């Protein structure tokens, strides 16, 4: 495999940041950059399975060449990812990278990938701040909606479907939670609703109980919970302990859309609304059938579905820019590949109709819906929950 043209019958590389040349019978090299060990290994495994499903969707072939996907263990920590990224960017025959899974990791590694001519497509990083890479925007793309977009859907559901007029928000001082809080506030207020109070949950237990009681005394229509699973579990059970009226609706985000959460939270999760991936249409049904054939049960999170779309998006972009000599050799321009991803051409994926903006946002907002957890999820007998709205 060469990095410039003039091999076989191909023209010389004229791409401004270089080319990858693939000779007959050589595979197209991709890589994934995911947590394969450590606390987030389960997340990495589910995404890697989705990548394999994406390969199945295209018969593991692009323009007559098989795909070889190298695995790089990023962990979900900045220190680990920096070390691994140094090795990854030296792999000059890698055409595109799928990942990372964690937003903090993306903040650290995308500049290095950009500087070496690479391109990344993430199926899992949702921080709003990732839109702010400026000159690196053309090298980083994601197929999953951001934190803020999920909060927007939750607020629209609260206003339009539930006719809620007042809300309180329980959040924590993390970038994800604050971004979701702020977006919910903006959308809910634009719809005519009022945020009557907001509370940071990082308090001593007696102070937290006092805060919860004060919020409940305000008699809001709903409580918005932009929290991770462990924190939401704790808060929901505390709300039960202080006898929160059942008439007060509770809404969480996709961090709570996984089969394990209602089981661990128990009856405190009863009737909770959560944002989550909505799949429908022929493409998704075929994907789900193939997934069940491999793994029997449906996926417990949406990450594998988005991972498949990352593969499909990259494959389509390669097909659109690769120059063939008609004898099995390909020339793939690196900047041409970035431009093909960013040109905003609608693409039919597993999760919906995708088109990438100049900021690298390729998601379909129609893939976000609202589910409601009930006894079937708490007892681990049915997944996913009942879809209420999309």
N, C-alpha and C positions, 0 to 999 in steps of 0.2 A: 504494500500500500504506500502510495506516494502523497506528498503534500502539494504538488504543483502539477501543471498540465504537461503536455509533450510526451505522455506515455501512450503507447498504442496510436490510435488515430484521433486522439483528442486534441483540441486546440490548447494553446498556452493559457494558463490561468490569468485572467484579467480582473479577478475580484480584488477589491481594495484591501482586504485583510487576509486573503489567502484562500486556498482550496484544499479539499481532500480528494485524491484520485484513487479510485477503486478499480482494480483490474478484474478480468474475468474470473469467476469462481471465488473471489474474495468476498467475505461478508461485509456488510455495513456495520460499523462499530458504533453502538450507543453505550451509555452508562447510566446507572442509577446511583444516587447519592442519598442514602437513607439510613436511619438508625436500625442496625441489625443486631446490636447487642445493647445491654443496659436497660434502663427503665422504660424507654420508648420502643423497645424491640418488637413488641406486639403490633404497634402502629406500622413499623417498617415492614414487617412480614405481610400485613394485610395489603399494603400498597404494592409490594413486590408481586403478590398474587394477582393484583389488578393489572400490573404490567404484563404478566404472563398471559392474562386474558386478552389484553390488547394485541399481543403477538398472534394469538389464536384468530382474532378477528381478521387479520390480514395474511393468514397462513405463514406467518414469520418470514414474509418476503416483501421486498421493495424493489421494483424494477428488475426482477429476476435475480436479486441478490438476497441471501438469507441475512437475518439480523443476528448479531452477537452482542449481547448486553452484559457489560461488565458490572460487577457489584462493588460498591465502595461504601464502607460502614462509616457514616458520618457521626453516629451517636446523635444526641439531641443537645449537645453542649458546644459552646463556642470554641473552647480549647481543642476538643477532639476534631471538630469539623475543620478547623484551620489546618491542622496537621494533615488530614486526609485530602483536603482540597489542594494542598501543595503537590501531592502525588497525582491527583486527578487532572490538573491543568497541564501536566507534562505529557499526558496521553494524547499526542497530537493527531492520532487517527480517529479519535472519538468525534463523531459528527454532532451529537447533541446529548444533553444530560437531562434525565428525569429526576426531579427533586428540587430542593430538599423537602423534608417533611415538617420542619420547625422554622417558624418565622425568624427567630433570633439567629439561626444558622444562615438563613438567606441573607440577612443584613451583612454578615461577615464574608460570605464566599462569592456572592454575585460580582462584586467589583473585580475580583481576581479572574473569574471566568470571563468577564467582559474584556479585560485587558489582554487575554490570550486568545481572543477570537471565538470563544465558545458561546453556546446558547443553552439556557435552562428552561424547562417547562415543569412547573410544580403542580402536583395534584392535591396539596394539603396546606400550604402556607396561606394564611388568611389575614395577616396584619395589614391594616390600611397603609401603614408607613412604607410598605414595599412598593407603593405607587410613586415614591419620591426618589427613585434612583437617578433621575435626570438623564445623564448621558448613558447610563447602563440600562435604561428602560427597554431599549431594543434587543437586549440580550436576555431578559428575564420575562417569562410569561407564566400565567397560571390559569388553570381551567376550573378552579373552585371559586365560588363567591367569597368576597372578603367578609370580615367580622361585621363591618358597618352595613353591608348589604343585607346580611341576615337580620340585623336589628331593625333595619328599615321594613323588611317584610313583617316582622313581629309587630311593629307599631301600626302598620297599615291594617293588619288583621285585628288588632285591638280596637282600632277606631271604626273600621268599615264593617267588620263581621260581628264583633262583640258590642259595638256601640258604646264602648267605654268612654267616659268623660274625664276621669281622674285616675292618676297612677302614681305609685311610689316606685323607687328603684333601689334595689340592694346590690351594691357592686363592691369590687375590691380595687386597690390601687395597682393594677397591672395594665399595660398598654391595651391588651385585648378587651378587658372589662370596661375601661374608660372609653375606648373607641365605640363600643357597643352602647354604652350609656348615653354618650353624646349624640349618636345617630338616632337612638330611640327618642330622646328628648326633642330633637329637631323635627322628626317626622310626625310624632304624636302632636306636638304643638301646632304644626302646619295644618293638621287635620282638625284643629279646634279643641284638642284635649289639653288638660292642665296637669303638669307634674307637681304634685302637692308637697313632695319631699324626696330627698335622696339620702342614702345612708351608706357609709363605708363599713363593711362587716368586720374589718380587722380590729376588733375590740376585745377586751377581757369579757368573760362570759356574762358577768352581772351587768356590765355596760351594754352588751349586745342585747340582752333580754329587755333592758330598759328601752333601748332604741326600737326594738321590734314592737313593744307595747305602744310606744308613742306613735309609731307609724300606723298601727292597726286602729288606734283611736281616731285617726283622721278619716276612717271609713272610705278608703279608696276603692275604685272599681276593680283595680288589678295591681299586682306586684310584678314588676319585670326583674328577672334574675339573670344578668349577664355574668354568670359564674361558671367555673369548672365543676366537674362532677362531684368531687369530694366536698367542696364548699357548698354547693347546692344541696347535697344530701344533708349536711349539717343544718343549714338554714331551714329547709323544709320541715325537718323533724322538730326544730325549735318552734316553728310556727304552729305545729300541731300541739306542742306542749303548752303554749300560751292560749290555746283555744281560739285560734284565728277563725273567724266566720267562714264557712264554706262558700258563701256568696262572693268572697273576694277571689277573683281569678288569678292564677299564677302562670307566667309565661317564661320559659327558658329558651336558650339558643341551641345550636347544633352540638355543643359540647355535651349536652345531655341526651342527644339522640344516639344512644347505643344500647344494646340489649342488656348490658350488665348494670346500667344505672338504676332502672326501676327495681331490679331484684335487690340490690344493695340498699336502696333507699326505703323500700317497703311501702307500707300504706300511705306514707307521707307524700308519695309521688302520685297518688290517685288524682285523676282529672287534670294533671299538669299538661299544659300545652308546650310543645317544643318545635323549633324550626328544624327541618331536616330535608334531605334529598328526596325528590319525587322523580321516579322513573316511569316512563310510559312509552308507548310507541313500539314499532317493530324492532328497532335496533336494540332498545333496552330489553325487550322480551327475549330476543335471541341471546343477548349477553347473559341474562339471568339464567336461561336454560343451560347454557354452557357452564356457568359458574356452579350450578347445582350438580351437573354431571361430574365436576371435579371435586367439589367440596360438600355436597349433599345439602347443607343448610344455606339459606340466603345470607349475604354478608351482613355483619352486625353494625357496620358503619358505611358511610358513602365513599370513603377514600378509595377503595378498589375500583369503583366505577369511574371516578375522576382520573385515576391512574391509567385506565384503559384509554380514556380520551386523550391523555397526554401522548401516548404512543401513536394513536391515530392522527393527531394533529401534526406531530413530527413527520410521520410517514407521508402525509399529504403534502407538506411543505417540501420535503426532499423530492418527491415525484414532480413537483412543479418547477424546480430549479435545476435539477441534475441534467447535465449534458451527456448524451450517450454517443459513442462512436459507432453504434450499430453492431459491434462485435463483442459486447459484454463489459466494456469499460465505461465508468462514469466519472464525471468531474462535478464536484459539488462546491459551489462558492459559499464561503462562510457568511459574508455580508448579504449575499443573495438569499441565503436561508433565513437570516434574521428578518430581512425585508418581506419575504414571503409570509412569515408568521404574522407580521405587523400590518399587513395591507388590508385587514378588515374584511376579507372575503368570507362570506357565510360558509360554514362547514357543518355538515350533519354528523354529529357525534352520538355517543351512547347517552349522554346526559341532556341532549337537546341540540339546538342550533347554536353553534359557537362562532364568534367572530372576535378577533383580537384588536383591541384599541392600541393607540400609540404608547399607552402606559403598560401594555402587556396584559390587560384584562381580557380574557377569552371566554368567560363563563356565560351561561344562559341563566338569567335570573328566574326564568320560568321553572328552573330545576329546584327551586326552594319552595317548600310547602309547610303547612302547619299540621302537626300530629297531636293526638291526645292520648296520654298514657292511661291505661285502665288495669283491671285485675289480671288480664291475660298477660300483660308484660311484667307485672309484679310477680306473678307466679311462674314466669318464664315458659309459658305455653304457646304464645303467639308473638312473632316478630315479622314485620314492623307493626307499630301501633296503627290505630285508625286514622286515616288521612281526613282532616277536617276541611282544609282549604289549600288552594295553590294559586 
